[in-house]
Amino acid sequence: MKMKYNRLGKSDLTISEIGLGAMSLVQGQDDTNSYVLKHAQELGINYLDTSDLYDKGKNEELLGKLIHEDRDKWILASKVGNKWRADGAGWDWVPAKNYILSAVEDSLKRLKTDYLDLYQLHGGTTDDSFEEIVEAFDMLVSQGKIRYYGISSIRPNVFLNYANNSNIISDMMQYSIFDRRPEEYFPALSDSGIAVLARGTVAQGLLLEKDAQKYLSYSTREVLEIQKSIEELAQQHQVSKLALALKYPLLHQPCVCSVLGIRTKDQVRSLDDVMDEMKNIDLDLFKGLLNDLPTIKYETHRE
């Protein structure tokens, strides 16, 4: 069992090919949360992703308590752009320079650190003040409060603009066997030196044990057929469905990390054999399945 590491885009950061999405951690379950992070470290996981949006900032607070003693062992990432309303009833999109500069201070305080390795714009639209946003992030880099910045977006007209006209190093995108829409844009992102961080890699559990249901443009019946094919592949090649789900994104440049949300001790222990299993998985293994899957593309935000 040996974790593989990849360079994060144009940066000097080297991250584990499996990352931990902290949004799944549960408030008040200190023993479980500590175990999950410790075991993840033992497996070689060093990428840890959160956001100021998650649990109204409490997810960052939780991580701050858990990792402050070994902060330097983590590639720590957070996100910004969504501001909770005072009554807590929802949030607003606030992609403004002043807000970004103030929000990072709050995130750093909650995370008990004086810098973030990666700070990501948590969304984005073509109506945003692009120059103002980029100026804010570049300022934070120059101040040493963040090492690099990226974006978390599935809108092609947004992430391509940042890829071509800013210093982002990464885009976090929903990407899995079920959702191959990002692949259309991988050549352009690769040419710009932008790494992809894949989220939603298990497709809300549909690639594991969750019962079939409608997903994106797939009907429940189509999802069920894909699940049967995944099960057959796993049995035929003697690997877990989790290994198949996590490895598929990594077989495509410029994807460098499959980010997985982990909530329980059993879930993190399920990774114990995954790295060894992933070594035996290549793109040819998926060829039959991919030939049977319909091609889906982003239908909006293309221009």
N, C-alpha and C positions, 0 to 999 in steps of 0.2 A: 504494500500500500504506500504509494508515494504521490503527493499532490504535484500537479504541474502548474507552473507559473507563466504568466504572459505579461508583456509590456503593455501598459495602458496608453494606447495611441502614441502621440508625439512626446509624452512625458517620460520622466525617468522612474516612474512608479511601476513596480512589478507586483501583480496581483494574482491570487489563486484563481484557478479556472472555475472553482465553485465559490460563490460568495454567499454571505448570510444577510437576508433581508430581515431587519430587526422589527419591522412592523408587526410580525406575528407574535412577538414576545408579549406575555400577558402581565399586566400590572398586578403586584401583590404575590406573584409566584416566584419569590426570590431564589429559592432552592433550585427550581427547575431552570430559571433563566441563567443562573450561574453555571449550572451543569451544561446547558446548551452551549454557552460561549466557551467554556473550558474545553469541552469535548471537540468543538469546532476547531479550536486552536491546535489541539492534539492531532487532528486530521490534516492540519496544514492550512486551514482557511484563514486568510488574513484580511479579506475585504468585507467591510461591515457597512451596511447602507441603512440610513434612516431619513427622516424629514421633520421639519418643524410642524408640519401638518398633522402627523400621526399622533393620535390621542392628545391633541391640543398641546403638543410640546412635551408631554409626559414621557413619550417614548425616548426622546433625547435625554431627559432626566434619568430615566432608567439606565440607559447606556452609560451615562456619566458616572453613575455609582458603580457600575459593573467593571468598567475598563480603565478608570483613572489611574490605577496603580501600574498598569502595563500598556498605557496609551500608545507608546512607541512601537508596539508589536502589531498594531492594526493600521490598515489603510482605511481611514474613517471618512465616510461620505455623508453629506446631508443635502437638503434641498430647500429652495426658497421661492416665494412668489405668491403663495396663497396665504391670506391673512384671516385668521378667525375673527368673527364679529364679536363685539363686546358681550352680547347675550349668549354666545356659544351656539347659536342656532344654525350656523353655517359659516362659510368663508367666502371671501371675495378675492378676485384676481387683481393683485397690486404689483405690477411689474415696473416699479419706479425706483430710481437710483437711491433716493433717501430711504425708502423702505428696505431695500436690499442691504444698505449699509448699517441700518439699525437692527435688522433681523439677524444678521450674522453675529452681532454681539450677544443677542439673547441665546442663540444656538450654542455659541462657544461657552457661555456661562452654564447652560443646562448640561452640556457634555463634559464640563470640567476640563477643558483643554484651551490652549491659546492659539490653535490653528486647526484647520480642516485640510485633509489631503485633497479632497474633491468637493466642490460646492456646485450644485446643479440647479439650473433654472427649472422649476417644477411645472413645466408646461410651456406655453408661449402661443402667441397669435401674430398674424401679419399686421395687426393694428397696434402692437406694442411699439414703444419708443426704443427701437433697436440700439441706436447709438448710445442712449442713456444707460441701457442695461449693460452693454458691453463695457462702457466706461466704469460702471460700478464694480464689475467683476475684475477688470484690469487693475483698478485701484486697490482692491482687496489683496490681489496677488502682490502688488508692489509694497503693500504694508505688511506682508508676511502672515496675514490672517487666514489666507487660503493658499495652498500650493498650486492648485490648478482648478479650472472650472469646466463644467460641461452642461448638458441639457438633458432633460427627460421628456422626450416628445415622440409622438407617432404621426406628426403632421409634416409631410414632406416639404411643403413650402416654408415651413419654419426651420426644421433642422438642417435643410440644405443651405439656407441663408446663413445660419450660424457656422456651418462647416466651411463655407467659402469666404466668410467675411469677419470672422472673429478668431480668438485663440482657444476655442473649446478643444478638448482632447477626447470627448466621449459623448455618446448618446445612449441613454437607457431607454430601451424599447421593449414592448411586449413582443415576444418572439418564441415560437415553439413549433413543433410538428403541425399543430392545428392552425397556427397563425404565422404563415410564411410571407405575409405581406411585406415585411422589411427587406426581403432578399432582393427586390427590384432595385433598391437604392444602395446595396452594399458596394458595388463598384465605385460609385461616386464618393461614398464615405471613405473607402479604402484609399482612393486617390488623394483625398484631403488629409489622410493620416488620422482619421477619427475612429476610435474604437467603439464597439457596440457592447453594452452591458445588457444581457438578456434577462428580462423579468417575465413572470408568467410562464415559466418554462414547463410547468406541469399542467398548464391550461386549467387552472382552478381545480386540479385533482382529477380531471377527466383522463389524463394519461396514466393515472395510478389506479385507484379503486373506486372512484366516484361513479355513481350510476349515470348512464348516458342522459344527456339533455341537449337542447338546442345550444349551439355555440357559434358566434359570429354568423356566417351564412350557412352553416351546416345544420341540417335537420337532426332530430334525435336519432333517426334511423341511420343517417350517415355517420354520426358520432359513434354509434354502437358498432358499425362495421369497421371503423378505424380502430376502435378499442380492441376488437377481435383480432385484427391484423397485428397490433402491437403485442398482444398477449402471445400470439403465435411466434412472432419474432423473438420475444424474450425466452420462450421455451426452447425454440430451435437453437438459439445461440447460447443458452444457459447464462443469461444475464437478467438483471432485474429491470422492470419497466422504468424505475427511477433512473437507472444508468442510461437507458435509451433516451429518456426525456432530457436529461442534463447534457448528454453528449451531442445530440443533434445540433443545437445552436453552435457549439464549438467547432463543428466541422465546416463552418462557413466564415471566411474572412469578411469583415474585420471583427467578428465576435470573439471576445477574449475571456468572458466570464458568464456563467449561468448562475443567476442569483436565485436563491431558494429561501422561502419563508419557512422557519422552523419554530414550532410551538412547544413540542414535548420532548422528553428524554428519548422516547422510542424513535421519534422522527430523526433526531440527530444521530442516534446509533444506527439507523438504517443506512447511513452513509459509510459505515465502516468498510464495506466491501466494494463500494461503488467505484472508487478510483481504479482498482484492479480490473473490474468489469469493463470500465470505459476504455481501457487500453485495447480491447478486442473489438471495439465498435468503429466501423468506418462508414463512409457515405454509401458504399456499394450495398451495405446491409439494408439500407432503406429504399433501394432502387425500386423494388416492386411496389412498395407502399406508395411512394411518391408518384409513380406512374398512374396510380388509381385515384389520387387525390385531385380534386378540381383546383385550378389556379385561382386564387383570390388576390385582389389588389386593393389598395386604399382607394375608396370611392370619392373621398372629399379631400380638400386641402392639397390638391395636387399642383395647382398653379399659383 
